[in-house]
């Protein structure tokens, strides 16, 4: 059997209580061989051992075995090991969301509504407040940064403003990340995490402290996190502000280096500051920003920045990374669609699957057929077309 290039001639790892060794040279053999494996096998050495190791290669090698050796699929002993392995890693995997966004974008309201929704669908949720300026929490938080440091104390003691105080608090948390780790460890067994971060955008595309905190937690606690970046939907009514939101989203994605979902929050208020120039899918798909140029040319304030805006739009389109999903936190269907997308980005959707590599790949590449209908339904629900405006007049 020609092994993938990512595997060396001899690679070892552990799947639950099963220890495999791949070799191109040694003859096939199997300790404790099930009857179904007495048929000729590819030049692969498979041995069982009571050792228990850890590693991300374990799942990959298990799926490779199922794909490369069809006899294993009908082996009850091997299937039992696979079930045990899947159950083991389902308990070990910890999933969650890093909720970020500008001030007023609805992060705290999102954490409150999302935690309630996740509890309704059967998940145990732990909300972690890492915003030292948020002293009026609508939810019960499992961990509160104010138990470690308070923004008001920092401002008074060091004569700092709100922005400088938040940077200081994040630096302090980074130096005391062991405190946060000790608070999270008792929750690792069965909780889904929601991290409520401050609204100072510089922390997520300029400073390194917030990213360092997240990466340390991912490494030490084996977390699977998705960054959920909230942006006010009404910014779409102003082309200049919309381009700024795109640039902020792109900068944050490149800086954090996490699975990322950009969200137009408060979609029910999308036309509260004026009618949109285009259909909603233009703003969610971010496919051709050249159409914004005409709208920008109508604003005399933006005329002198026309060339700069054009260059920024080309940068955004050149990366081709940014798109948006919509959210009305009071609409269960809207929240449910967002949860589906987040579960796919952080891998939660794969955690309970007990199948072959083919079944995993089917889910990974499956078309998200609800996406188009969700955008169309949102536009119909929250945006008035010209005909409805005429009828109302």
WOKAVEN-V855097 format. One record per residue. RES is the residue in one letter. PSI is psi as a letter, one per 20 degrees, with the letter a starting at -180 (* if undefined). Layout:
BEGIN
res=RES psi=PSI
res=RES psi=PSI
END
This chain:
BEGIN
res=X psi=p
res=X psi=o
res=X psi=q
res=X psi=q
res=X psi=h
res=X psi=i
res=X psi=p
res=X psi=r
res=X psi=h
res=X psi=o
res=X psi=p
res=X psi=q
res=X psi=a
res=X psi=p
res=X psi=o
res=X psi=d
res=X psi=j
res=X psi=p
res=X psi=p
res=X psi=q
res=X psi=p
res=X psi=p
res=X psi=p
res=X psi=i
res=X psi=h
res=X psi=q
res=X psi=q
res=X psi=p
res=X psi=r
res=X psi=p
res=X psi=q
res=X psi=l
res=X psi=p
res=X psi=q
res=X psi=h
res=X psi=i
res=X psi=j
res=X psi=i
res=X psi=r
res=X psi=p
res=X psi=r
res=X psi=r
res=X psi=m
res=X psi=p
res=X psi=p
res=X psi=p
res=X psi=q
res=X psi=q
res=X psi=q
res=X psi=j
res=X psi=q
res=X psi=o
res=X psi=r
res=X psi=r
res=X psi=q
res=X psi=i
res=X psi=i
res=X psi=g
res=X psi=g
res=X psi=g
res=X psi=h
res=X psi=g
res=X psi=h
res=X psi=h
res=X psi=g
res=X psi=h
res=X psi=h
res=X psi=h
res=X psi=n
res=X psi=h
res=X psi=h
res=X psi=h
res=X psi=h
res=X psi=j
res=X psi=o
res=X psi=h
res=X psi=g
res=X psi=h
res=X psi=h
res=X psi=g
res=X psi=h
res=X psi=g
res=X psi=g
res=X psi=g
res=X psi=g
res=X psi=g
res=X psi=h
res=X psi=g
res=X psi=h
res=X psi=h
res=X psi=h
res=X psi=h
res=X psi=p
res=X psi=p
res=X psi=q
res=X psi=a
res=X psi=q
res=X psi=o
res=X psi=o
res=X psi=r
res=X psi=r
res=X psi=r
res=X psi=p
res=X psi=j
res=X psi=i
res=X psi=k
res=X psi=g
res=X psi=g
res=X psi=h
res=X psi=g
res=X psi=h
res=X psi=g
res=X psi=g
res=X psi=h
res=X psi=h
res=X psi=g
res=X psi=g
res=X psi=h
res=X psi=h
res=X psi=h
res=X psi=j
res=X psi=j
res=X psi=q
res=X psi=p
res=X psi=p
res=X psi=o
res=X psi=p
res=X psi=o
res=X psi=o
res=X psi=k
res=X psi=o
res=X psi=i
res=X psi=i
res=X psi=n
res=X psi=j
res=X psi=n
res=X psi=p
res=X psi=i
res=X psi=r
res=X psi=o
res=X psi=q
res=X psi=h
res=X psi=p
res=X psi=p
res=X psi=h
res=X psi=i
res=X psi=i
res=X psi=g
res=X psi=q
res=X psi=p
res=X psi=g
res=X psi=g
res=X psi=g
res=X psi=g
res=X psi=g
res=X psi=g
res=X psi=h
res=X psi=j
res=X psi=l
res=X psi=q
res=X psi=a
res=X psi=g
res=X psi=g
res=X psi=h
res=X psi=h
res=X psi=g
res=X psi=g
res=X psi=g
res=X psi=g
res=X psi=h
res=X psi=g
res=X psi=g
res=X psi=h
res=X psi=g
res=X psi=h
res=X psi=k
res=X psi=h
res=X psi=h
res=X psi=g
res=X psi=h
res=X psi=g
res=X psi=h
res=X psi=h
res=X psi=h
res=X psi=g
res=X psi=i
res=X psi=i
res=X psi=h
res=X psi=g
res=X psi=k
res=X psi=q
res=X psi=p
res=X psi=p
res=X psi=o
res=X psi=o
res=X psi=o
res=X psi=r
res=X psi=r
res=X psi=j
res=X psi=o
res=X psi=h
res=X psi=h
res=X psi=h
res=X psi=i
res=X psi=i
res=X psi=g
res=X psi=q
res=X psi=i
res=X psi=g
res=X psi=g
res=X psi=g
res=X psi=g
res=X psi=g
res=X psi=g
res=X psi=h
res=X psi=g
res=X psi=g
res=X psi=g
res=X psi=g
res=X psi=h
res=X psi=j
res=X psi=l
res=X psi=q
res=X psi=o
res=X psi=q
res=X psi=p
res=X psi=p
res=X psi=o
res=X psi=o
res=X psi=p
res=X psi=p
res=X psi=p
res=X psi=h
res=X psi=i
res=X psi=h
res=X psi=h
res=X psi=i
res=X psi=o
res=X psi=g
res=X psi=g
res=X psi=h
res=X psi=g
res=X psi=h
res=X psi=g
res=X psi=h
res=X psi=g
res=X psi=g
res=X psi=g
res=X psi=g
res=X psi=g
res=X psi=g
res=X psi=g
res=X psi=g
res=X psi=h
res=X psi=g
res=X psi=h
res=X psi=l
res=X psi=q
res=X psi=p
res=X psi=p
res=X psi=o
res=X psi=p
res=X psi=p
res=X psi=n
res=X psi=r
res=X psi=l
res=X psi=h
res=X psi=i
res=X psi=k
res=X psi=h
res=X psi=k
res=X psi=h
res=X psi=j
res=X psi=q
res=X psi=q
res=X psi=q
res=X psi=h
res=X psi=r
res=X psi=r
res=X psi=h
res=X psi=h
res=X psi=h
res=X psi=h
res=X psi=h
res=X psi=h
res=X psi=l
res=X psi=h
res=X psi=n
res=X psi=i
res=X psi=h
res=X psi=i
res=X psi=i
res=X psi=h
res=X psi=g
res=X psi=h
res=X psi=h
res=X psi=h
res=X psi=i
res=X psi=o
res=X psi=h
res=X psi=h
res=X psi=i
res=X psi=g
res=X psi=i
res=X psi=j
res=X psi=g
res=X psi=g
res=X psi=g
res=X psi=g
res=X psi=g
res=X psi=g
res=X psi=g
res=X psi=h
res=X psi=h
res=X psi=g
res=X psi=g
res=X psi=h
res=X psi=h
res=X psi=h
res=X psi=l
res=X psi=h
res=X psi=p
res=X psi=r
res=X psi=q
res=X psi=r
res=X psi=q
res=X psi=p
res=X psi=o
res=X psi=i
res=X psi=i
res=X psi=o
res=X psi=h
res=X psi=g
res=X psi=g
res=X psi=g
res=X psi=g
res=X psi=h
res=X psi=h
res=X psi=h
res=X psi=g
res=X psi=g
res=X psi=g
res=X psi=h
res=X psi=h
res=X psi=h
res=X psi=i
res=X psi=j
res=X psi=h
res=X psi=h
res=X psi=i
res=X psi=h
res=X psi=j
res=X psi=p
res=X psi=n
res=X psi=a
res=X psi=r
res=X psi=h
res=X psi=g
res=X psi=h
res=X psi=g
res=X psi=h
res=X psi=g
res=X psi=h
res=X psi=h
res=X psi=j
res=X psi=p
res=X psi=p
res=X psi=n
res=X psi=i
res=X psi=i
res=X psi=g
res=X psi=g
res=X psi=h
res=X psi=g
res=X psi=g
res=X psi=g
res=X psi=h
res=X psi=g
res=X psi=g
res=X psi=h
res=X psi=h
res=X psi=i
res=X psi=p
res=X psi=p
res=X psi=r
res=X psi=h
res=X psi=g
res=X psi=h
res=X psi=g
res=X psi=g
res=X psi=h
res=X psi=h
res=X psi=*
END
